[in-house]
Amino acid sequence: MTSPSLHPAVGPARRTVMAAAGAAGLAAALTACGSDDDSSGTADTGSGSGGSAQDGADTTGGSALARTADIPEGGGKIFKDQGVVVTQPSAGTYKAFSSKCTHQGCAVGSVANGVIVCPCHNSEFSVTDGSVKKGPATQPLPAAKITVSGDEITLA
């Protein structure tokens, strides 16, 4: 009488395959949720009313983003290529923030009615200081440094 032989399975065990798939999924999730945390705390504003003694001379080496007339009062404009959003919370006051949402790193999608909105999960941030107005984000948008000289806004 012979009994059926139990041969070990050929190839990796199910447990090995599941562990590898889990590790790959975890790596992908951590990459997607990763943060390029630049918490340098740099200054973020210039004033359209002042200007400097060197108006017209770009001593910062930054690139011109826009004219002050391009940024609506109470709103702002997103500059995707530069990764920044520039706002004008009140007449003549300009602020800049990272355009990367602090929740999961999506690019913010719009600026209106005093808030910067991320389209991924509808987090809202203040145009005045980048603070969270509505979650799920819990951290403010990091400030970006700009200068305003005459009617030109420059990334510093």
Salt bridges, closest charged atoms under 4 A:
ASP151 OD1 - ARG67 NH1 3.07
GLU152 OE2 - ARG67 NH1 3.95
